[in-house]
Amino acid sequence: MTNNEIKSLLLLVDVQYDFINGSLAVEGAPSMMDALANYIEVQPQGAFNSIVMTADFHPYQHTSFKDNGGLWPVHCVQHTHGASIYQPVFEAVKKLLPGAQVLTKGEDPAVDEYSIMANKNSAKKLLAIIEDNDIQEIYVAGLCGDYCVGNTIKDLVEAGHGDKIRVLTRFIGNIDDGTTLRHIIAENNLQEK
């Protein structure tokens, strides 16, 4: 995938059960996330210098839930199965890089954070990982392209990391037909892998 001189980060956005086969499931997500797990499993040791998984981690009373006047069904509630990282991906990541981190967002009941960069603490940690490890390539996959993945990509571009982003489109599910993500990729002149 990358030669040893190029330092890379694998950023897995919201690969959680509720987006795969739960209350907010994305069409085709189970097979796509199994393919992502397989992709990670076949990477050689050292393929990625860092791996970060992001996760929605909502309280029950979160403002984004329809029950509370929001747009979405109840999803990724803290400490529930639906909020868990998809086990095949989690296991593949831990085998490849045991020190991989999970960064959370959406804990504040009054704030909807699609992008990990919208969460002040998690954004600070992610940017520190990128800077401290001299990351030159950021490979992005996950769910879903028109919301959390897309907004995370846009925020990373805004933070000055657009030239590093490599979009793994075959491992990104979308609620729409992929148009939003394709527009983000084209608008920011990003590389697809």
C-alpha positions in Angstrom: 0.0 0.0 0.0 2.5 2.6 1.1 6.3 2.5 1.1 7.9 2.7 4.5 9.1 6.3 4.0 5.5 7.7 3.6 3.8 7.9 7.0 0.1 7.1 6.8 -3.0 7.2 8.9 -6.1 5.1 8.4 -9.2 7.0 9.5 -12.3 4.9 9.9 -15.4 7.0 10.4 -18.3 5.7 12.4 -18.0 2.0 11.5 -20.7 1.2 14.1 -23.5 -1.4 14.3 -26.4 1.1 14.2 -25.1 2.3 10.8 -24.5 -1.2 9.5 -27.5 -3.3 10.6 -29.2 -1.2 13.3 -31.6 1.7 13.6 -29.8 3.9 10.9 -28.5 1.2 8.6 -26.9 2.3 5.3 -27.8 0.1 2.3 -25.1 -2.4 1.5 -23.1 -1.5 4.6 -22.7 -5.1 6.0 -20.9 -6.4 2.9 -19.0 -3.2 2.5 -17.7 -3.2 6.1 -16.8 -6.9 5.8 -14.8 -6.0 2.7 -13.2 -3.2 4.7 -12.3 -5.7 7.5 -10.7 -8.0 4.8 -8.8 -5.1 3.3 -7.3 -4.2 6.8 -6.5 -7.9 7.5 -4.4 -8.2 4.3 -2.3 -5.1 5.0 1.3 -5.9 6.0 2.5 -4.8 9.5 3.6 -1.2 9.3 1.2 -0.4 6.4 -0.3 2.4 8.6 1.7 4.3 11.2 -1.6 5.2 12.9 -5.2 4.1 12.8 -8.0 6.1 14.3 -11.7 5.0 14.5 -14.3 7.6 15.1 -17.7 6.9 16.8 -21.0 8.6 17.5 -21.5 8.3 21.3 -24.9 9.9 22.0 -26.8 10.3 25.3 -30.4 9.1 25.2 -31.7 12.7 25.1 -29.6 13.8 22.1 -31.1 16.6 20.0 -30.5 14.7 16.7 -33.1 12.0 17.6 -36.6 12.3 16.1 -38.0 11.7 19.6 -36.3 14.9 20.6 -37.2 16.9 17.5 -34.2 15.9 15.4 -33.8 14.3 12.0 -32.7 10.8 12.9 -34.0 7.7 14.7 -32.3 6.9 18.0 -28.8 5.6 17.2 -25.4 5.0 18.7 -26.5 5.6 22.3 -23.7 5.5 24.7 -22.8 2.0 26.0 -25.2 0.2 23.8 -24.4 -2.5 21.1 -25.5 -0.1 18.4 -22.7 2.3 19.4 -20.0 -0.4 19.3 -17.4 -0.5 16.5 -18.3 -3.3 14.1 -16.5 -6.4 15.5 -14.8 -7.7 12.2 -13.3 -4.2 11.6 -12.3 -3.8 15.3 -10.5 -7.1 15.4 -8.7 -6.5 12.1 -7.6 -3.1 13.3 -6.4 -4.4 16.7 -4.4 -7.2 15.0 -2.7 -4.7 12.6 -2.1 -1.9 15.1 -2.9 -2.7 18.8 -2.5 1.0 19.7 -5.3 2.2 17.5 -7.5 4.8 19.1 -11.2 5.4 19.2 -12.3 9.1 19.2 -15.9 9.9 20.1 -18.3 12.7 19.1 -21.9 13.7 19.8 -21.7 13.4 23.6 -23.2 16.8 24.1 -27.0 16.3 24.0 -27.5 19.8 22.4 -24.9 19.5 19.6 -25.0 17.4 16.5 -21.4 16.6 15.4 -21.2 14.9 12.0 -17.5 15.4 11.7 -15.0 14.3 14.3 -13.4 17.7 13.9 -16.6 19.3 15.3 -15.8 17.8 18.7 -13.2 20.0 20.2 -11.4 17.3 22.3 -11.4 14.7 19.5 -10.3 17.2 16.9 -7.4 18.2 19.1 -6.3 14.5 19.5 -6.7 13.7 15.8 -4.7 16.8 14.7 -2.0 15.9 17.3 -1.8 12.4 15.9 -1.3 13.8 12.4 1.3 16.3 13.4 3.2 14.2 16.0 3.5 11.3 13.6 4.4 13.5 10.6 1.5 11.9 8.7 1.7 12.4 4.9 -1.3 10.3 3.8 -4.7 10.0 5.4 -6.8 7.1 4.1 -10.5 7.6 4.9 -13.3 5.0 4.9 -16.5 4.4 6.8 -20.1 5.6 7.1 -21.6 7.5 5.6 -20.2 9.6 2.7 -22.9 12.2 2.6 -22.8 13.0 6.4 -20.1 12.0 8.8 -17.4 10.9 6.3 -18.0 13.8 4.0 -18.0 16.4 6.8 -14.9 14.9 8.3 -13.1 15.2 5.0 -14.3 18.8 4.5 -13.0 19.7 7.9 -9.7 18.1 7.4 -9.3 20.0 4.1 -10.2 23.2 5.9 -7.5 22.3 8.6 -4.9 22.2 5.8 -4.7 18.5 5.2 -6.5 18.2 1.8 -3.3 17.2 0.0 -2.9 14.2 2.3 -6.4 12.7 1.9 -6.9 9.5 0.1 -10.6 8.5 -0.2 -11.3 4.8 -0.1 -14.6 5.1 -1.9 -15.2 1.4 -2.2 -15.4 1.2 1.7 -17.7 4.2 2.1 -21.4 3.7 2.3 -23.8 6.5 1.5 -27.4 7.4 2.3 -27.8 9.1 -1.1 -26.4 7.5 -4.3 -22.9 8.8 -3.6 -23.4 12.2 -5.3 -22.6 14.2 -2.2 -19.3 12.4 -1.6 -18.3 12.6 -5.3 -19.0 16.4 -5.2 -16.8 16.7 -2.1 -14.0 14.7 -3.8 -14.2 16.8 -7.0 -14.6 20.1 -5.3 -11.5 19.6 -3.2 -9.5 17.8 -5.9 -9.0 14.7 -3.6 -7.4 11.4 -4.6 -9.5 8.3 -4.6 -7.9 4.9 -3.8 
